[in-house]
Amino acid sequence: MMAHMKVVILGAGKRGTLLARHLIQEKRDVVIIDNDPKRAAEVQSKMDCMVIVGSGTDPAKLREAEVEKADLFVAVTDSDEINLVACGIVENIRSEVTTVAAIRNLTYTGKDGLPATILGINYIVNPEAEAARSIHAIIDRGIFSDVITFERSNLVLYNIFVTPKSRFANQNIANCRANIGTEFVIAAINRENEGIVPSGNTVVFPGDTLSIVASDSNKESLFKLIGQHRVKPKKIVIVGGSKIARFLLRSFEPAQHRSIVLVEQDPVVCEHFASLFPQLLVVRSDITDETIFEDERLTSYDLLISLTDNDELNIITASYAKRVGINYAIALIKNNNNYIRLARHLDIDSVISVSEATVDSLLKYMRGAHVSSVHSLFDGRFEIFEFVISGDMAVAGKKLKDINMRNKGIIAGITTAAGVNTIPTGAYRIEVGDTLLVCAGREELGFVQKIFS
């Protein structure tokens, strides 16, 4: 991603503002276009960027945003049609501008997945598909609060809150690694809403949140250490016959549908899901009916995932499920990301935000061809991404100790081309085909990415 990148974002909703906030922190030149004057004024008062009021399908407004000078045009309004048309107009104004569109409707994208491109748009992201992918990754790797998985690496990142009784509390990081006896890297620390890139001398305090990268083989010992255990759920309840539920069910093998029950109150939606997934048990009922958990023996299930279009209902349902004996619960947040913090205090194991999953996918695309996944940490203060090492990179063949990160970032893990996971030491030599997990503060991303360009 170039240093003086200019990005024009169409749509000042949750996704547009979240993406803009990340890019502004990186010192990128950002312009936002939105047709709602009130929303535009609100964004202008909170963000250090230019905001233009008007339609994204008006060529005059696009020229006012100087879209012809942009490196990227990202259309993330709630209308597929506006996103498609706007990208088409930008393509017409200057074909060299890379266009990205959020498209929800499967009529455009095809039921078997997203095409590489449509109408000349360079990249398409489907918010529901991204959210479903995040949920499936969590289930596939074993339920865990705040777990992040990667596309090419089997290493896993856990965000862990440090209590006064934790083995990490009041220890420096070098001691933590020596005493705990399992291989891991603390990639970042969040302390009183300030992000810290740790060194061996950094002391961990109660109240800190640690981002820990560990390999698959060491997960069980790490789970014991932090008082949690990993479970791959066998029986799953899905609440809500939404598009995300459909994407999620498609990501399971058909045989797995036998151990999944879908609870939905709309009879038409129930029929649709029963015909799409013949081995799925579909129960027509309102999840707020207090007898349903008993009538359908839902408390014998391992995991409940609440995927309705109502954030409040998802949080209440997931929290209630834990109280009546379901081991694990996941809640979807579609509309109000403020609920994410609230949900963590209600014993909900994982919260999936549609806008965060979408923005992570957009950021991955913006980072360039060598980046296979990107995840934001601590409300966007840090980013962890996967770099695939190619022969033309200056770091290929170098030992880690010879790469000067100037304490601005951490190489938190490596997966070799043969699929072997390594928690890195200074003596490790980077080889072509290695996948590196690199964590850096958002302000330092430009510096860190130059090292790996």
Steps between C-alpha positions, in 0.01 A plus 500: 500500500663822383594778744286780348207284404176686429176312570149620415232323707136508392269453800545636853326209673665259746731341244597824329583684823684202650714465186561877488610505866757226435636674188517846664705350786742378233532858369320417173315770304130411545189658343150380596186554289152456654157624390371557856599855614447419869719189488763682295515785756535249785790322327665833411493606868664174615752426225797677348397458137302671227127412489287579193119499508347353187424190296774254413338453159539871417818542288528865615520391866756231416712761322459735800656220708781492239435130442727515191795557737401213731683170530186331632125556480303298759118489473341379825149650500205277596391486135662244269373691197658831609829321580503332157407812302741726692790261431401491132504882481841516672630240255379731223659812650839331542548128446826492700310562828454171685131450582362300791130435571297345781234283333239309703262372233577151371330590171812701415758275656367150428385244756825302476714785626638829382641539150847651472352813345173644375453803272872568523497533881837380629382351828163400645433439866177347632444605863286197588750258345787663695309471831414135430866428419608650835244288689597180319871560573424534873295177504757313290794588728315449830283760673699758686434857613658747262682254276646604163593244235694554178462386140842346430638442849376256766628732769221654707474834684317527833406826673530429873398726789755482787346455846695555827528117536626444145843339451583798277423767764793715621755301296719629222449328166840325502410337835152407380644302210772338711268400788194391309681246284282523189593676176312824434558865410326797660445708188333804658369630832197722555536699824239760596414546131863550403673253268849376590747313278664281769866407544646236733524758780136613477311418823145364472253648750152388614244674277715463187365319196763287326497392136675162512603300193547126559536199274233234459711241680538720809140611526392244759775594746426868442130438565583334831725790590227761449224288649305430183468186293439452134189323382393421148120501531314193378140629530416855392187719527471783245240766582369698202466397136708792373735529202792451738342175625476385137866580430603331825305180428660483153843504661423175689502158334139384428546207743569749781153654449352199684641632826379859441155641582370829358240694702297749292147636547415592137335195331612606150865531613472161675381335177779667303773371736345151516511478119855642475642274775305170505698353794449807722241490781289818464284601798232763444487693825576831671828469693357730771234237581628374836385142435702449182827416677320225690270380218784464249760395762725783385697498826663173386670686213864617518468834323233760423558759225249786489487642145176700487493854357437636852821570699319523835323168445830334402673617820208407728460158332872417521522614863186305597630188323808501726283535811281201417796270438614527136881494523586765242322792333579733208306822430488693174518881501369658179397851593660634817866424571464657848336172602828313448646622831170436680480142371841416648361565849206264445701176479458481121796306357538683172346804334512537122459848354393505135664839442831396664514177295432701183760767574765234578429351157529843333827574682645167385436603140656844555817352650604348167548164328737355762254544790259208545308623806471806725344536845455811712578484873394723789247715308742543209803617700696199371485282194629146453546378145638203309784570257595232249874532423591515130845485341504871413462614864813642664437298820514160320808311626553733800506394864237663720767658723632686193163667430475828689135553593600792728253369759215607270373151429542133590535188285263288710508171313615320186351217297742348249406408142482138624239601761727481807412754771785685671498741790791714380841565656767739373695214337215405264579561131206618287444281194298555182148359554498571876187663639582758768253635755601862560341721765540880502332813631289668236723809482801274430344293222665700220848446652441129566357434154802664334719236669298222335446661160 
